[in-house]
Amino acid sequence: MISACVLIFSHCIWLAKGGSMYRRVPSVSSEPIWTNQGMIRKLLRICWMVKLVLTLNLLIQLTIEEICRDVQRADPDWKIMLLRYFNPVGAHPSGYIGEDPRGIPNNLMPFIQQVAVGRRPALTVFGNDYNTVDGTGVRDYIHVVDLADGHIAALLKLEEPDIGCEVYNLGTGKGTSVLEMVKAFEQASGKKIPLVKAGRRPGDAEIVYASTAKAERELKWKAKYGIDEMCRDQWNWASKNPYGYGSPDSTD
């Protein structure tokens, strides 16, 4: 029985447990797990080793993963799925459900979308001198429909008897640069996206994409859609709803 689903930043943490949903879970260490200094030091070492800029966001996510592992070790009745992902893009193919950020978008695709419909004059590209195919940063983008299918696959996996605490990366396993995504969106929309070049932002990584082999092997799941489909569906949503759910002709 699924007892809880918690969405935390880019993580979806699925928890399943037989019996009572609310029980006190003892810590496996001598200190409460939320003040375990050894765990914090380990997280800091991990972040340093992979050359990540340690932010509060990242620390919270990694800490929550460690808490979930502690919970399952302390009480093996728990079944826990940790799904890691970022940069979900696209929209439902119907064009009725899509992304509608408030204020200035923090992510690439909704910003491109707003430029394409005339809500913003240009897209600012931060950094054009990275060691990539065109000098711009590379990220792993995943279609929201693929992401939804990944969640369903994780829920089905929870039905298996030998699940403890498992982590899976949901992505395409392929990187796409900023300019590659802009080009794909221009082709999908027929719109020219004006660009403004700016310097690198502190802390931005050059190339980030997911290793999806475990999810493909154990969840029997694999992303089906590429950037062309992502841009096609995002433009279908944006052209029908240029001001998101506040558009006069938006479907209620």
C-alpha positions in Angstrom: 0.0 0.0 0.0 1.4 3.4 -0.9 1.4 5.5 2.2 3.0 8.8 1.0 4.4 10.7 -1.9 6.7 13.6 -1.2 8.0 16.0 -3.9 11.1 17.8 -2.8 12.8 20.1 -5.3 13.9 17.9 -8.2 13.4 14.7 -6.2 10.3 12.6 -5.9 10.5 10.3 -2.9 8.0 7.5 -2.9 7.4 5.8 0.5 5.5 2.6 1.0 5.0 0.7 4.2 2.6 -1.9 5.6 0.8 -1.2 8.8 0.5 2.1 10.4 1.6 5.1 8.3 2.7 7.1 11.3 5.3 5.5 13.6 8.3 6.9 15.4 11.5 5.8 13.6 14.6 5.5 15.8 17.9 6.8 14.6 20.5 4.3 13.6 23.2 6.6 15.1 23.9 7.9 18.6 22.6 11.3 17.5 19.3 12.2 15.9 19.6 11.8 12.1 18.9 15.4 11.5 21.9 16.5 13.5 24.3 13.7 12.5 27.5 15.6 12.0 29.3 12.6 10.5 26.6 12.4 7.8 27.0 16.1 7.0 30.8 15.7 6.7 30.3 12.8 4.4 28.0 14.8 2.2 30.5 17.7 2.1 33.2 15.2 1.0 31.0 13.8 -1.7 30.2 17.3 -3.1 33.9 18.2 -3.1 34.9 15.0 -4.9 32.4 15.5 -7.7 33.3 19.2 -7.9 29.8 20.4 -7.2 29.1 23.8 -5.9 27.5 23.1 -2.5 24.3 24.9 -2.2 21.6 24.7 0.5 19.3 23.1 -2.1 21.8 20.3 -2.8 22.5 19.8 0.8 18.9 19.4 1.7 18.3 16.9 -1.1 21.2 14.8 -0.2 20.4 15.0 3.5 16.8 13.8 2.8 18.2 10.8 0.9 20.4 9.9 3.8 17.4 10.2 6.2 15.3 7.9 4.0 18.1 5.3 4.0 18.3 5.6 7.8 14.6 5.1 8.0 14.7 2.0 6.0 17.7 0.5 7.8 16.0 1.2 11.1 12.7 -0.3 10.0 13.0 -2.8 7.1 9.3 -2.8 6.6 9.6 0.5 4.7 10.0 0.4 0.9 11.4 3.7 -0.5 12.0 4.9 -4.0 14.2 7.9 -4.6 13.7 9.4 -8.0 16.3 12.0 -9.2 15.5 14.3 -12.1 15.7 17.8 -13.3 14.8 19.9 -16.3 11.4 18.3 -17.1 10.1 20.1 -20.2 7.4 19.8 -22.8 3.7 19.6 -22.1 0.8 17.2 -22.5 0.3 16.6 -26.3 -3.3 17.9 -26.0 -2.0 21.4 -25.3 -4.3 21.6 -22.3 -1.7 21.0 -19.5 1.7 22.8 -19.5 4.2 24.8 -17.4 3.1 28.2 -16.2 5.8 29.8 -14.0 5.0 32.9 -12.0 7.3 35.8 -12.5 10.6 35.5 -14.4 11.2 31.8 -15.3 14.3 30.2 -13.7 14.6 27.5 -16.3 15.5 27.6 -20.0 12.5 26.2 -21.7 9.7 28.4 -20.2 11.9 31.4 -20.8 12.3 30.4 -24.5 8.6 29.8 -24.6 7.8 33.3 -23.3 10.2 34.9 -25.8 8.5 33.0 -28.6 5.0 34.2 -27.7 6.3 37.8 -27.3 6.1 38.2 -23.6 9.9 38.8 -23.3 12.2 40.4 -25.8 15.2 38.0 -25.8 16.8 35.0 -24.1 20.0 35.7 -22.1 22.6 32.9 -22.7 24.9 32.7 -19.7 28.4 31.5 -20.9 29.4 30.8 -24.5 33.0 29.6 -23.9 32.4 26.2 -22.3 34.2 23.2 -23.7 31.0 21.9 -25.4 29.8 21.5 -29.0 28.9 25.2 -29.3 30.3 26.8 -26.1 27.0 26.8 -24.1 26.1 24.7 -21.1 24.8 21.1 -21.6 21.9 19.6 -19.6 19.7 16.5 -19.7 16.1 17.5 -20.5 13.2 15.0 -20.1 9.7 15.2 -21.5 7.1 15.4 -18.8 5.2 12.5 -20.3 8.3 10.3 -20.0 8.7 11.5 -16.5 5.1 10.5 -15.6 5.8 7.1 -17.1 8.9 6.8 -14.9 6.8 7.5 -11.8 4.4 4.8 -12.8 7.2 2.3 -13.3 8.6 3.2 -9.8 5.2 2.6 -8.2 4.9 -0.8 -9.9 8.4 -1.7 -8.7 7.3 -1.0 -5.1 5.0 -4.0 -5.4 8.0 -6.3 -5.5 8.8 -8.0 -2.1 12.6 -7.3 -1.9 12.6 -3.5 -2.3 14.5 -1.6 0.4 15.6 1.9 -0.4 16.4 2.3 -4.1 17.5 5.4 -6.1 17.0 5.9 -9.8 17.9 8.7 -12.2 15.1 9.7 -14.6 16.5 11.4 -17.7 17.3 10.7 -21.4 21.0 10.0 -20.6 21.9 12.6 -23.3 23.0 16.2 -23.0 21.6 19.1 -25.0 23.2 22.5 -25.2 21.4 25.8 -24.8 21.8 26.7 -28.4 20.7 23.2 -29.6 17.5 23.6 -27.6 17.0 27.1 -29.0 17.4 25.8 -32.5 14.9 22.9 -31.9 12.3 25.3 -30.5 12.7 27.7 -33.4 12.1 24.8 -35.8 9.0 23.7 -33.8 7.5 27.1 -33.5 8.6 28.9 -36.6 9.7 31.8 -34.4 13.1 33.4 -34.2 14.5 33.5 -30.6 16.6 36.7 -30.1 19.7 36.0 -28.0 21.7 38.1 -25.6 25.1 36.7 -24.7 26.3 37.1 -21.1 29.1 35.8 -18.9 29.1 32.6 -17.0 27.1 32.4 -13.8 29.1 31.4 -10.7 28.5 27.7 -9.9 27.1 26.7 -13.2 28.4 23.3 -14.4 29.6 22.8 -17.9 27.9 19.4 -18.7 25.3 17.6 -16.6 23.3 14.6 -17.8 21.8 11.5 -16.1 23.1 7.9 -16.0 19.9 6.0 -16.7 21.2 2.4 -17.0 19.8 1.3 -13.6 16.3 2.7 -14.3 16.3 1.1 -17.7 17.4 -2.2 -16.3 15.4 -2.5 -13.1 12.3 -0.3 -13.8 12.1 -1.4 -17.4 11.7 2.2 -18.2 13.4 4.4 -20.9 12.7 7.9 -22.1 11.0 7.8 -25.5 10.9 11.4 -26.5 13.7 13.7 -27.8 14.1 17.5 -27.9 12.0 17.7 -31.1 9.0 16.2 -29.4 9.7 18.3 -26.2 9.7 21.5 -28.2 6.7 20.5 -30.3 4.5 19.8 -27.3 5.8 22.9 -25.4 5.0 25.1 -28.4 1.6 23.5 -28.8 0.8 24.5 -25.1 2.4 27.9 -25.4 0.7 28.9 -28.7 -2.7 27.9 -27.3 -2.0 29.5 -23.9 0.5 32.3 -24.4 -0.2 33.7 -20.9 -0.5 30.3 -19.3 -3.6 29.4 -17.4 -4.4 33.1 -17.2 -4.8 33.3 -21.0 -8.4 34.5 -22.0 -8.8 31.4 -24.2 -7.3 28.9 -21.8 -9.2 25.7 -21.2 -10.8 25.7 -17.7 
